[in-house]
């Protein structure tokens, strides 16, 4: 069970993310539910990974608190399954039978923390706070990438060609020769492309191009 420790508060908002607890031990699920709710988190409990997958919350905002030893698919294999399915909810592992190779595998695969049972409440709260922060940053990054991709799709085919050449470091004269158009036309397409992408300078465009992987396009 969870050892006694001082609890810290957590700010709640209308969009408070959830902590998803997967453990086949009902007493542990209830203890974690009480702990997380005491600091304002929304909590969902599951006895196994199958229940979680069928919950419809796999892509929801939040994090997983996942026991390593579970009936059926164990926690480490489930972590791998989530990664292969491109589900990115951060994971905090907990186990009563952990060892170094097991924790190394979990951390290398992207786990936020690996806590041996019994653990201090504060250690669990700190790990979950880190996991929720990672989830928020991941979602913000994906949102920015989607917005950028949306702007990129407003470019004409020729503008995309020109901007790909710019991303590879080609000069206007080289781009004109490569595409069989005039240098003036290249400048027009380049200006239009940068405006549509929201790049105010070549340096800013290069940063956006990295996100779009334009240097590898074509």
C-alpha positions in Angstrom: 0.0 0.0 0.0 1.0 3.6 -0.2 3.1 4.9 2.7 2.1 8.0 4.5 3.5 11.3 3.2 2.5 15.0 3.1 0.1 15.7 0.2 0.4 18.8 -2.0 -2.4 20.7 -3.7 -2.9 20.7 -7.4 -4.7 23.4 -9.3 -7.8 22.3 -11.1 -9.4 23.8 -14.2 -12.4 23.1 -16.3 -10.2 21.0 -18.5 -8.4 19.1 -15.8 -6.7 16.0 -17.4 -7.4 12.6 -15.9 -5.1 10.1 -14.2 -5.8 6.6 -15.5 -4.9 3.9 -13.0 -4.5 0.3 -14.2 -3.9 -2.2 -11.5 -5.5 -5.6 -10.8 -5.3 -4.9 -7.0 -8.6 -3.3 -6.1 -7.2 -1.9 -2.8 -4.4 -0.2 -4.7 -6.8 1.2 -7.2 -8.9 2.7 -4.5 -5.9 4.0 -2.6 -4.6 5.8 -5.7 -8.1 7.1 -6.5 -8.3 8.7 -3.1 -4.8 10.1 -3.3 -5.3 11.7 -6.7 -8.7 13.0 -6.0 -7.4 14.6 -2.8 -5.3 17.0 -4.9 -8.0 17.7 -7.5 -7.3 15.2 -10.3 -10.0 13.4 -12.2 -9.4 9.6 -11.9 -10.4 6.6 -13.9 -9.7 3.0 -12.7 -9.2 -0.2 -14.6 -8.4 -3.7 -13.4 -6.5 -4.6 -16.6 -5.3 -3.1 -19.9 -8.3 -4.5 -21.8 -10.7 -2.4 -19.7 -8.6 0.7 -20.5 -8.5 0.0 -24.3 -12.3 -0.5 -24.3 -12.9 2.7 -22.3 -12.7 5.1 -25.3 -10.2 7.2 -23.4 -6.9 6.0 -24.9 -6.4 9.3 -26.7 -7.8 11.5 -23.9 -5.7 14.1 -22.1 -3.9 12.7 -19.1 -1.5 10.0 -18.0 -1.3 6.4 -17.1 -0.4 5.0 -13.7 0.4 1.4 -14.8 1.3 -1.7 -12.8 3.9 -3.8 -14.4 2.5 -7.1 -13.2 -0.9 -7.6 -14.7 -3.0 -10.5 -15.9 -2.8 -11.0 -19.6 -0.6 -8.3 -21.2 1.9 -7.0 -18.6 2.6 -3.3 -18.3 5.9 -3.2 -20.2 4.4 -5.1 -23.2 1.4 -2.8 -23.0 3.7 0.2 -23.1 5.2 -1.2 -26.3 1.7 -1.9 -27.7 0.7 1.8 -27.1 3.8 3.1 -28.8 3.3 0.8 -31.8 -0.3 2.1 -32.0 1.0 5.7 -31.8 -0.8 6.4 -28.6 1.3 8.8 -26.6 -0.2 9.1 -23.1 2.7 9.3 -20.7 3.2 6.4 -18.3 4.2 6.2 -14.6 5.0 2.6 -13.8 4.6 1.0 -10.4 5.6 -2.5 -9.3 6.1 -4.7 -6.3 8.5 -6.9 -8.2 10.7 -4.5 -10.0 14.3 -5.0 -11.0 16.9 -2.9 -12.7 16.5 -4.4 -16.2 12.8 -4.0 -16.0 13.0 -0.3 -15.0 15.7 0.4 -17.6 13.4 -1.1 -20.3 10.5 1.0 -19.2 12.5 4.3 -18.9 14.2 3.7 -22.3 10.8 3.3 -23.9 9.7 6.7 -22.6 8.2 6.1 -19.1 8.1 9.1 -16.9 9.0 7.2 -13.7 9.3 3.7 -12.3 8.2 3.5 -8.7 8.6 0.3 -6.6 5.8 -0.6 -4.1 5.4 0.6 -1.4 6.1 4.1 -2.6 5.7 7.5 -0.9 2.6 9.4 -1.8 4.7 12.5 -2.6 6.9 10.5 -5.1 3.7 9.3 -6.9 2.3 12.8 -7.0 5.5 14.3 -8.3 5.7 11.6 -11.0 2.1 12.1 -12.1 2.6 15.9 -12.2 5.6 15.4 -14.5 3.6 13.0 -16.7 0.7 15.4 -17.0 3.0 18.2 -17.9 4.6 16.1 -20.6 1.1 15.2 -21.9 0.3 18.9 -22.1 3.5 19.8 -23.9 3.0 16.9 -26.4 -0.5 18.0 -27.2 0.5 21.6 -27.6 3.3 20.5 -30.0 0.9 18.3 -32.0 -1.6 21.2 -32.2 1.1 23.5 -33.5 2.3 20.9 -36.1 -1.3 20.5 -37.3 -1.7 24.2 -37.7 1.5 24.5 -39.6 0.6 21.6 -41.8 -2.8 23.3 -42.5 -1.0 26.5 -43.6 1.4 24.5 -45.8 -1.6 22.9 -47.6 -2.7 26.4 -48.7 0.4 26.7 -50.8 0.1 26.0 -54.6 2.1 23.1 -56.0 4.7 25.5 -57.4 5.0 27.4 -54.1 5.6 24.1 -52.4 8.4 23.2 -54.9 10.1 26.6 -54.4 9.8 26.4 -50.6 11.3 22.9 -50.6 14.3 24.2 -52.6 14.7 27.2 -50.2 14.6 24.8 -47.3 17.5 22.8 -48.9 19.5 26.1 -49.0 19.2 26.7 -52.7 19.6 30.3 -54.0 16.9 32.0 -56.2 19.1 31.6 -59.3 19.6 27.9 -58.6 15.9 27.3 -57.9 15.0 29.1 -61.2 17.3 26.8 -63.1 16.2 23.7 -61.4 12.5 24.4 -61.9 12.8 26.0 -65.4 11.2 29.3 -64.4 12.5 32.9 -64.1 14.2 34.2 -61.0 11.5 36.8 -60.7 8.9 34.1 -60.6 10.9 32.3 -57.9 11.0 35.4 -55.8 7.2 35.8 -56.2 6.5 32.2 -55.2 9.0 32.4 -52.3 7.4 35.6 -51.0 3.9 34.1 -51.2 5.0 30.9 -49.6 6.6 32.6 -46.6 3.6 34.8 -46.2 1.2 31.9 -46.2 3.4 29.9 -43.7 3.6 33.0 -41.4 7.4 33.2 -41.7 8.7 36.8 -41.4 12.3 36.0 -42.2 14.4 33.3 -43.8 15.6 32.2 -40.3 12.0 31.8 -39.2 11.1 29.9 -42.3 14.0 27.4 -41.9 12.6 26.6 -38.4 9.2 26.0 -39.9 10.7 24.0 -42.7 12.3 21.7 -40.2 8.9 21.0 -38.7 7.4 20.3 -42.1 10.5 18.3 -43.2 10.7 20.3 -46.4 14.4 19.8 -46.7 13.7 16.1 -47.3 10.8 16.7 -49.7 10.8 16.3 -53.5 
